Amino acid sequence: MTDKTITYSYTVMSQVMLPGQANQAGNVHGGEIMKFMDSAAAVVARKHARTNVVTARVDELEFHLPIFVGELITCKAHLVYVGTSSMEVSVTVEVEDLMTDQPPKTALTAFFTMVALDKKGRPLPVPRLKLEKPEEKNCFEEGRKRYESYKKKKAHCGVRNTGN
């Protein structure tokens, strides 16, 4: 299994927000945007692992700005941390009003943990992440700490996987 760089699976996805995605005031439902973010995270993880993936966890989901009908959202997603079968993906959503000359602004951010699965639905080892820049190494270390903290918290609270 060959190590892969962060740029190998980096993904950008965009879409214009439509009336069916919003409430009566024209604000786009947060769940609609979260779904789009999850799709972007899945693309990154699938490109890296070249197998089916599932979402295991979403951390630090933050809404920074509202998004309205007619605005363009762009998800930018990249790997931060890779474990044995899990991958942490950083997803940033930028919003742009296509009727103005204003630059895009960050509207949401989150970390998605994706797990690679084999054809029987069991966790599958993934390629390691080849870190090329100091900031990539720093982000990887922060991701590792989040992963270890979550595992410790999960064990402390008696949470266990009830799947097959």
N, C-alpha and C positions, 0 to 999 in steps of 0.2 A: 504494500500500500504506500503510495507516494505522498509525502507531505504536500500541502497546498497552501498558497498564500491567501491573504485576506482579499486581495483584488480578484482572485480567481472566481469567487462566488458573489462579489459585490453586486447588488441589484438596485435598480431604480424603476419604480412603477408610478404612473400618474393617471388620474381620472378627474373629470369635472363632476362636481356634486350636483345631483338632480333633485327635483321636488319630492320624489318618492323616498328619498333618503333623509328627509327633514321633518320637523314638527311644523305646526301651523304658523309659527313665528319666522320660519325660514332657517332655523338653526339645524345643522346636520346632527343626527343622533350619534352619540359617542360610540355606540355599538357598531354602527356602520363603518366608522373609521377604524375601530379596533379590528374588525373583520378584515379590512384592507391591509392593516399592519400585519396581521397574522398570516395573510397570504404572501406578503413580501418576505417575512421571516422564513416561511416554508420554502420559498424559491431558493433563498440563500442556502438553507440547510440541505435541500435536495441536490443543489449544484455541487456542494462540498462532498456530500456522502454518496451521491448517485444511487439513492435508494428511497423508499418511502419514509416519511417522517411524520411525527405527531407532535402537537404542542403539549408540553408537560407543565409549563409554568409561565406566568407573565409577572414580571417584577417592575416596580417603580414606574408604573404607567402614570404619566402626568399630562394633564390638559393645560396647555399654556395660553391658548387663544381659541375663541369660538370659530367655527367654520360655517359658512352660509351657502345656500343654493347658488350655483353659478360659479363658485370659486374652484380653482384647480388645486388639488392636493397632490403632492409628490412624496412617496415613501422612499427613503434612502436607507438601505439595510446592509449590514455587514457583520461578519463573525467577530466576536470579541474573545470568546473562550471555547475550547474544545476539550472535552473529557474523553472517556472511553467510547460511549455511545451517545452522549449528549453534546449539544452545541448551544452556546448562548449567542443570540443575535441582537445587536443594537439596531433599533428602528427609530428613525426620526421622520416626522411628517411635517412638511412645509406647506403653507397655504399661500396662494397667490390670487389676488383679485385681478381677473383678466380685463377689467374695465379701467384700470389705472396703470400708471407707470411705476408703481411701487415694487420694490424687490420682494421676493418670497420671505415669509417669516416662519419661525418654528412654532408649530401649533401643538404637537404632541411628541412625547418621547417615551420609550419603554425598552425593556430587555425581555426577549422571548427565549425560553429554553425549549429546544426541539430535540427529540430523541429519534435516532435512526432505528428502523425496524426491518427485520428480514421478512420473507414471504409468509412466515407463520406468526408474525406479529411480535416477535421477541427482539429485544435490544440487540443491535448489531454494531460492532466496532467501526469507527469512522477514521479517516485519515487525520493525522496530526496537523496542527496549524504551524506553518512556517512563518515566523515573525521576522520582519525585515527592518522595522524602524523602532527606535526607543519608545515612542508613544504606543505602538502596537504591543510591546512587551509590558508596558505599564497597564494598559487596558486588560490584557490577558491576566495579569496578576490580580487586578481588581475583580475580574470575572471569576477567577479561581476562588478568591475569598468569599464572594457571594455564594458560589456553589457549596463550599465547605460549610458556611454559616447556615445555609438552608438545610443541608444534610444533618447538621448537628441539632438544629431546631426541630426538624422532623423526628429525629430519634428521641429527643427529649420529651416531645409531646405524645409519643406513642403512635404517630401516624405511620401507616404502612401501606404499601401498594396492595390493592385488593384485586388487581387484574391478573390475567394468566401469565 
